[in-house]
Amino acid sequence: MMAGVTDELIWDEARRWREHLDASNGTGPNELTLRILKITEEAGEAAQAWIGVQGQNPRKGVTHTVDDVVGELADVVFTSLVAIASLGADPRQAVTAVVEKAAGYLR
């Protein structure tokens, strides 16, 4: 983590990006749909990077690193947090609830 960056920055930035998108693009149903679909776009970029790590495309060979995949997966997470905030929910509470549910599966 960068010096001076706290966990609080994650939640603050998700809120700030939601506010920026609200001001720029509005908050109508189409905009909310696009914010949710943006998660799929980011997931596709993660998949593309993983295919690139594996060198699956013989014409291109190895085109990405594992660090590229990690970065793309982090984009998926952050984009999801912004989408959650855009729906009027608290991303921190939503993630905490999922983590608590997941923790219960391994007990």
C-alpha positions, 0 to 999 in steps of 0.5 A: 500500500502506498505511504499514507494510504489507509483502508478508509481511502477505499471507501471514501474513493468509492463514494467520491467516484459515485458522486462524480459519476452522479454529477457527470452522468446523472442517476437514472436507470440507464446510468445505473445499468451502465455502472453495473455493466462496467463490472462485466467490462472490467471482468472481461479485461481480467479474463483477457489478461489471464489469457495473455498470461497463459499465451493462449492466443498462438498469434500473440503469445504471452502478452500479460503478466500476473501483475496485470491480472491482479490490477484488472481484478482490483479494477473489478473490485473497485468498479463493484464498490462504486456500483454498490454505492450508486445503488444507494447502499454502503459498500463497506456494509455490503462487503462486510456482510459477504465476508461474514457469510463466507467466514461462516462457511469454513466453520 
